[in-house]
Amino acid sequence: MTGVAPAVLALLVAAGAVLLLGAGWAVGRWHARRGERAAGMDLGTPVERATFHTLHTASLAAPPLRAGLTEDAARKAARRLRSLLGTEALCLTDRESVLAWDGPGADHHQRRAMARVAVMLASGRSQSVRTECQRPDCPLKWAVVAPLTGEDGMLGALVAYGSRESAVLVRAATEVARWVSVQLELSELDRSRTRLMEAEIKALRAQISPHFIFNSLAAIASFVRTDPERARELLLEFADFTRYSFRRHGDFTTLADELRSVQQYLALAGARFGDRLKVTLQVAPEVLPVALPFLCLQPLVENAVKHGLEDSTEECRITITARDAGAEAVITVEDNGVGMDPALLRRILAGEHGGSSGIGLPNVDERIRQVYGDAYGPVMETGVGAGMKVTLRIPKYRAGVHSSPPGHQSPRL
């Protein structure tokens, strides 16, 4: 996460600089064509109106480009980019083919576009060339071919067509191509973030160890003869728990579904440890629909069981609470286990210690900070012999955080 934030900041700064440079080109073109009609609008001076138009057009072109350089994204963005430049025609390409064309001339210019793009890709620099079009009614006499770049180098090109050679068009097309490249790089960052979260969830799934599965099945087997009904219930809990833990859709879930999975885990642990495990669950109904990262509570409860039961011979008391705190849901997982040295916990969270706590706590800490920011990092209170208390503050509403699909089961409180 520390490497992504500076990169995003640098890209946003670059995008702002490109927009300011593009605004100068748009001032003359837009004011010359639409100045008379816009005179009645109360948007300030002609320069201010032109700047507003440029920024507005760019804001409309940006969302499709954040999906990457695809045919659909190029088709949606091409018309906006052509309006931004004020050119007779514009096309977007990848390294192999034309993805989208806006304006006249596609029937006879599109075939030649990729030959010019190939020359530009070989040089890596913008090219201004005569189209050599022999049709007297065709306005496309000059083309500016500018590279579109990403993390892996040149991805394709923006080709702007004009009626005459123009140094201003060369500069404007090059700057707009850089702005498009910034959007494409941001889309790469979005995909990298998604892949990172998927990898972290896979790592958590891998932590559901064969040892836990073996012990759960052994505990279930111990009831087959003495209490068949309980064995059946535990087997259903085990099936639901593994189905939820290994589901293949969505980075987020609801608190209701997450708590349901936690209850299933505790039921299986209770079958093994019997009366030594005491659990208190206090949940405000108002926070059950809150969306939060998938599998962020189970590792905390698993940690409480480990240090409260496996590392101790005493009775283990685990308290799980979820309360409404205005714009946030506050969730705590507390145990009376053996606890740990705070300095050791800091090393575990920093990835400097590969001890028995595994990857659960660092994984949850990292994913919560990725989604909500460092201000929402889990608060962990512990000491040797003093148990552990973990507190999560989860915003009820956060852009991009939606459970998928919506939870269909509520925990049995």
BELTA-V561625 format. One record per pair of residues at least 12 apart in sequence whose C-alpha atoms are under 7 Angstrom apart, sorted by the first residue. I is the first residue (numbers start at 0). J is the second residue. D is the distance in whole Angstrom. If there is no record, write none. Layout:
i->I j->J d->D
i->I j->J d->D
This chain:
i->0 j->369 d->7
i->10 j->181 d->6
i->14 j->178 d->6
i->14 j->181 d->6
i->17 j->174 d->6
i->17 j->175 d->7
i->17 j->178 d->6
i->21 j->171 d->6
i->21 j->174 d->7
i->21 j->175 d->7
i->22 j->50 d->6
i->22 j->53 d->6
i->24 j->171 d->6
i->25 j->49 d->7
i->25 j->53 d->6
i->25 j->83 d->7
i->25 j->84 d->7
i->26 j->46 d->6
i->26 j->49 d->5
i->26 j->50 d->7
i->28 j->85 d->6
i->29 j->49 d->6
i->30 j->45 d->7
i->30 j->49 d->7
i->53 j->83 d->6
i->56 j->79 d->6
i->56 j->83 d->6
i->59 j->79 d->7
i->60 j->76 d->5
i->60 j->79 d->6
i->60 j->80 d->7
i->61 j->182 d->7
i->63 j->75 d->6
i->63 j->76 d->6
i->64 j->76 d->7
i->64 j->182 d->6
i->64 j->183 d->6
i->65 j->182 d->6
i->65 j->183 d->6
i->65 j->185 d->7
i->65 j->186 d->5
i->66 j->186 d->6
i->67 j->183 d->5
i->67 j->186 d->6
i->68 j->183 d->7
i->70 j->98 d->5
i->70 j->99 d->7
i->73 j->91 d->6
i->73 j->98 d->6
i->73 j->99 d->6
i->74 j->99 d->5
i->77 j->89 d->7
i->77 j->90 d->7
i->77 j->91 d->7
i->77 j->99 d->7
i->77 j->100 d->7
i->77 j->101 d->6
i->78 j->101 d->6
i->84 j->171 d->7
i->86 j->159 d->7
i->86 j->160 d->6
i->86 j->161 d->6
i->87 j->102 d->6
i->87 j->139 d->7
i->87 j->160 d->6
i->87 j->161 d->5
i->88 j->101 d->6
i->88 j->102 d->4
i->88 j->103 d->6
i->88 j->159 d->6
i->88 j->160 d->5
i->89 j->101 d->5
i->89 j->102 d->7
i->89 j->158 d->6
i->89 j->159 d->5
i->89 j->160 d->6
i->90 j->157 d->6
i->90 j->158 d->5
i->90 j->159 d->7
i->91 j->156 d->6
i->91 j->157 d->5
i->91 j->158 d->6
i->92 j->155 d->5
i->92 j->156 d->5
i->92 j->157 d->7
i->93 j->154 d->6
i->93 j->155 d->4
i->93 j->156 d->6
i->94 j->154 d->6
i->94 j->155 d->5
i->96 j->113 d->6
i->104 j->137 d->7
i->116 j->144 d->7
i->116 j->156 d->7
i->119 j->144 d->7
i->123 j->146 d->7
i->124 j->145 d->7
i->124 j->146 d->7
i->125 j->144 d->5
i->125 j->145 d->4
i->125 j->146 d->6
i->125 j->173 d->7
i->126 j->143 d->6
i->126 j->144 d->5
i->126 j->145 d->7
i->127 j->142 d->6
i->127 j->143 d->4
i->127 j->144 d->6
i->127 j->169 d->7
i->128 j->141 d->6
i->128 j->142 d->5
i->128 j->143 d->7
i->129 j->141 d->5
i->129 j->142 d->6
i->130 j->142 d->6
i->138 j->162 d->5
i->139 j->160 d->6
i->139 j->161 d->5
i->139 j->162 d->5
i->140 j->161 d->6
i->140 j->162 d->5
i->140 j->163 d->6
i->141 j->160 d->6
i->141 j->161 d->5
i->141 j->162 d->6
i->141 j->163 d->6
i->141 j->164 d->6
i->142 j->158 d->6
i->142 j->159 d->6
i->142 j->160 d->4
i->142 j->161 d->6
i->143 j->158 d->6
i->143 j->159 d->5
i->143 j->160 d->6
i->143 j->169 d->6
i->143 j->172 d->7
i->144 j->156 d->6
i->144 j->157 d->6
i->144 j->158 d->4
i->144 j->159 d->7
i->145 j->157 d->5
i->145 j->158 d->6
i->145 j->172 d->7
i->145 j->173 d->5
i->145 j->176 d->6
i->146 j->176 d->7
i->147 j->176 d->6
i->147 j->177 d->7
i->147 j->179 d->7
i->147 j->180 d->5
i->148 j->180 d->5
i->149 j->180 d->6
i->149 j->183 d->6
i->149 j->184 d->5
i->150 j->184 d->7
i->157 j->176 d->6
i->159 j->172 d->7
i->199 j->362 d->7
i->203 j->359 d->7
i->204 j->244 d->7
i->204 j->245 d->7
i->215 j->267 d->6
i->218 j->270 d->6
i->218 j->271 d->5
i->219 j->233 d->6
i->219 j->234 d->7
i->233 j->267 d->7
i->236 j->263 d->5
i->237 j->263 d->7
i->240 j->260 d->6
i->240 j->263 d->6
i->240 j->264 d->7
i->249 j->402 d->7
i->249 j->403 d->5
i->250 j->292 d->6
i->250 j->293 d->6
i->251 j->290 d->6
i->251 j->291 d->5
i->251 j->292 d->4
i->251 j->293 d->5
i->251 j->400 d->7
i->251 j->401 d->6
i->251 j->402 d->5
i->251 j->403 d->6
i->252 j->290 d->5
i->252 j->291 d->6
i->252 j->292 d->6
i->252 j->293 d->5
i->252 j->402 d->4
i->252 j->403 d->6
i->252 j->406 d->7
i->253 j->287 d->7
i->253 j->288 d->5
i->253 j->289 d->6
i->253 j->290 d->4
i->253 j->291 d->6
i->253 j->402 d->6
i->253 j->406 d->6
i->254 j->287 d->5
i->254 j->288 d->6
i->254 j->289 d->6
i->254 j->290 d->6
i->254 j->291 d->7
i->255 j->287 d->5
i->255 j->288 d->6
i->255 j->409 d->5
i->255 j->410 d->6
i->256 j->406 d->6
i->256 j->408 d->6
i->256 j->409 d->6
i->257 j->294 d->7
i->257 j->296 d->7
i->258 j->410 d->6
i->259 j->409 d->7
i->259 j->410 d->5
i->261 j->297 d->6
i->275 j->314 d->5
i->275 j->315 d->6
i->276 j->314 d->6
i->276 j->315 d->5
i->276 j->316 d->6
i->277 j->315 d->6
i->277 j->316 d->5
i->277 j->317 d->6
i->278 j->316 d->6
i->278 j->317 d->5
i->278 j->318 d->6
i->279 j->317 d->6
i->279 j->318 d->5
i->279 j->319 d->6
i->280 j->318 d->6
i->280 j->319 d->5
i->280 j->320 d->6
i->281 j->319 d->6
i->281 j->320 d->5
i->281 j->321 d->6
i->282 j->320 d->6
i->282 j->321 d->5
i->282 j->322 d->6
i->283 j->321 d->6
i->283 j->322 d->5
i->283 j->323 d->6
i->285 j->323 d->7
i->286 j->322 d->7
i->286 j->323 d->6
i->286 j->328 d->6
i->289 j->395 d->6
i->290 j->400 d->7
i->290 j->401 d->6
i->290 j->402 d->5
i->295 j->363 d->5
i->298 j->359 d->5
i->298 j->360 d->7
i->299 j->332 d->7
i->299 j->360 d->7
i->300 j->332 d->7
i->302 j->356 d->7
i->303 j->334 d->6
i->306 j->336 d->5
i->306 j->337 d->6
i->306 j->338 d->7
i->307 j->334 d->7
i->307 j->335 d->6
i->307 j->336 d->4
i->307 j->337 d->6
i->311 j->336 d->7
i->311 j->337 d->7
i->315 j->335 d->6
i->315 j->336 d->6
i->316 j->334 d->6
i->316 j->335 d->6
i->317 j->333 d->6
i->317 j->334 d->5
i->318 j->332 d->6
i->318 j->333 d->5
i->318 j->334 d->6
i->319 j->331 d->6
i->319 j->332 d->5
i->319 j->333 d->7
i->320 j->332 d->7
i->326 j->394 d->6
i->326 j->395 d->6
i->327 j->392 d->6
i->327 j->393 d->5
i->327 j->394 d->4
i->327 j->395 d->5
i->328 j->392 d->6
i->328 j->393 d->5
i->328 j->394 d->6
i->328 j->395 d->6
i->329 j->391 d->6
i->329 j->392 d->5
i->329 j->393 d->6
i->330 j->390 d->6
i->330 j->391 d->5
i->330 j->392 d->6
i->331 j->388 d->7
i->331 j->389 d->5
i->331 j->390 d->4
i->331 j->391 d->6
i->332 j->388 d->6
i->332 j->389 d->5
i->332 j->390 d->7
i->333 j->387 d->6
i->333 j->388 d->4
i->333 j->389 d->6
i->334 j->386 d->5
i->334 j->387 d->6
i->334 j->388 d->7
i->335 j->385 d->7
i->335 j->386 d->4
i->335 j->387 d->7
i->336 j->384 d->7
i->336 j->385 d->7
i->336 j->386 d->4
i->337 j->383 d->6
i->337 j->384 d->4
i->337 j->385 d->6
i->337 j->386 d->5
i->338 j->381 d->6
i->338 j->382 d->5
i->338 j->383 d->5
i->338 j->384 d->5
i->338 j->385 d->5
i->338 j->386 d->4
i->338 j->387 d->5
i->339 j->381 d->6
i->339 j->382 d->5
i->339 j->383 d->5
i->340 j->382 d->5
i->340 j->383 d->5
i->341 j->381 d->6
i->341 j->382 d->6
i->347 j->361 d->7
i->348 j->360 d->7
i->348 j->361 d->5
i->364 j->376 d->6
i->364 j->377 d->6
i->375 j->392 d->6
i->377 j->389 d->7
i->377 j->390 d->6
i->377 j->391 d->5
i->378 j->390 d->5
i->378 j->391 d->7
